[in-house]
Amino acid sequence: MNAVARPGRHIIEKLLETIKEGCKRGIFPMLDYEPEHIFADGLYGRKANAIPAGTVIISKVHKQQHITVPIKGVVTIYDQDGNRQTIHPGEVFITEPGTQRAIYCHDEVEWLTIHAVKSHVLEEIESVIFCNSFTEFDALIEDMRVAA
């Protein structure tokens, strides 16, 4: 599905630019945050702990399907397709490839994602599970089509 068919892409990209500029100018506080990394045989868990209420997060673009587990706090998400949804703890769901979300935390939030991986090296894992932009994701999909 291309960018035209995914109306939320442009909105999320503009929101990310606005947040980055606001942080650079000192208008918005920058969340200094490192997720908790959990490893099991062939699995990687990425857990967000104690994200403050009122925080807006823009996720990276996801390359792979994975399990998403909201643990604590209510969030409203807006995705690349223009869908808006409020998520409560315990509403486990699957995140599909090509997903990017703008997330507003109504409460303090804890969130866990579970990914199938072959490495325990974070840089390698992140290169396998994330893209930095929709442009990068679209190029990856096009490369896969050409190779097929």
Legacy VTK file of the C-alpha trace (Angstrom):
# vtk DataFile Version 3.0
C-alpha trace
ASCII
DATASET POLYDATA
POINTS 148 float
0.000 0.000 0.000
1.507 3.330 -0.988
1.697 6.613 0.912
-1.374 8.026 -0.861
-3.462 5.094 0.387
-2.130 5.550 3.915
-3.379 8.984 5.001
-1.855 8.890 8.481
1.724 8.751 7.170
1.891 12.442 6.352
0.298 13.453 9.656
2.692 11.299 11.705
5.713 12.602 9.748
4.629 16.230 10.340
3.966 15.544 14.032
7.437 13.995 14.384
9.041 17.038 12.716
7.089 19.346 15.033
8.069 17.404 18.157
11.753 17.325 17.129
11.736 21.079 16.462
9.908 21.749 19.737
12.466 19.696 21.668
15.356 21.443 19.906
13.920 24.843 20.851
13.179 23.787 24.432
9.407 24.067 23.966
8.811 20.369 24.658
10.759 18.268 27.145
12.746 15.441 25.564
12.078 12.066 27.164
15.460 10.546 28.005
14.508 6.919 27.856
16.017 3.505 27.311
13.688 0.490 27.107
14.302 -2.637 29.137
15.718 -5.412 26.932
14.582 -8.984 27.659
16.013 -12.014 25.864
14.820 -15.617 25.592
15.666 -18.332 23.095
14.887 -16.732 19.697
12.862 -13.918 21.288
13.491 -10.303 22.157
11.249 -8.310 24.458
11.367 -4.521 24.392
9.665 -3.088 27.466
8.808 0.547 28.026
8.663 1.297 31.753
7.156 4.341 33.488
6.492 6.513 30.436
4.931 9.623 32.033
1.318 10.649 31.496
1.033 13.373 28.854
3.934 12.009 26.795
3.626 11.763 23.003
5.699 9.029 21.381
6.255 8.453 17.667
7.264 4.859 17.046
9.692 3.800 14.371
8.283 2.014 11.334
8.065 -1.704 12.109
9.528 -4.160 9.585
8.149 -7.353 11.099
4.966 -8.657 12.606
5.202 -8.937 16.389
3.158 -9.179 19.585
2.296 -5.985 21.457
1.297 -6.137 25.130
0.004 -2.988 26.882
0.733 -3.599 30.581
-0.176 -0.382 32.380
-1.906 2.870 31.492
-4.288 3.999 28.785
-3.003 5.310 25.446
-4.571 6.680 22.307
-2.815 5.645 19.129
-3.033 7.106 15.640
-1.509 4.987 12.891
-0.231 5.284 9.333
-3.658 4.359 7.955
-5.381 7.219 9.793
-6.955 4.957 12.417
-7.384 6.274 15.950
-7.893 3.875 18.836
-7.753 3.965 22.615
-5.890 0.983 24.074
-6.179 -0.300 27.657
-3.874 -2.621 29.609
-4.287 -6.261 28.678
-5.531 -5.597 25.116
-2.838 -7.740 23.482
-2.582 -7.361 19.701
-0.392 -8.013 16.680
1.595 -5.173 15.119
1.901 -5.617 11.355
4.875 -4.698 9.121
4.701 -1.086 7.961
3.063 0.106 11.174
4.017 3.438 12.691
2.098 5.048 15.517
1.733 8.377 17.231
0.956 7.443 20.825
-0.504 9.742 23.487
-0.110 8.454 27.063
-3.153 9.368 29.174
-1.563 7.693 32.223
1.865 6.433 33.183
2.456 3.638 30.668
4.223 0.290 30.512
4.255 -1.489 27.147
5.963 -4.674 25.919
6.686 -5.846 22.397
7.892 -9.371 21.630
9.932 -10.064 18.484
11.338 -13.231 16.894
15.089 -12.633 16.473
18.309 -14.506 15.782
20.692 -12.126 17.558
21.257 -10.741 21.037
23.101 -7.679 19.693
20.809 -4.657 20.017
22.087 -2.837 16.928
21.496 -5.949 14.810
18.043 -6.506 16.321
16.978 -2.906 15.736
18.122 -3.059 12.104
15.968 -6.160 11.616
12.804 -4.934 13.380
12.718 -1.178 12.594
12.969 1.248 9.705
13.690 4.909 10.372
11.068 6.118 7.889
8.288 5.099 5.529
10.660 5.833 2.633
13.069 3.202 3.973
10.198 0.723 4.495
8.838 1.297 0.969
12.323 0.702 -0.495
12.602 -2.536 1.498
9.246 -3.755 0.156
10.229 -2.816 -3.396
13.547 -4.696 -3.036
11.613 -7.769 -1.843
9.283 -7.547 -4.878
12.219 -7.283 -7.285
14.002 -10.230 -5.651
10.881 -12.430 -5.841
LINES 1 149
148 0 1 2 3 4 5 6 7 8 9 10 11 12 13 14 15 16 17 18 19 20 21 22 23 24 25 26 27 28 29 30 31 32 33 34 35 36 37 38 39 40 41 42 43 44 45 46 47 48 49 50 51 52 53 54 55 56 57 58 59 60 61 62 63 64 65 66 67 68 69 70 71 72 73 74 75 76 77 78 79 80 81 82 83 84 85 86 87 88 89 90 91 92 93 94 95 96 97 98 99 100 101 102 103 104 105 106 107 108 109 110 111 112 113 114 115 116 117 118 119 120 121 122 123 124 125 126 127 128 129 130 131 132 133 134 135 136 137 138 139 140 141 142 143 144 145 146 147
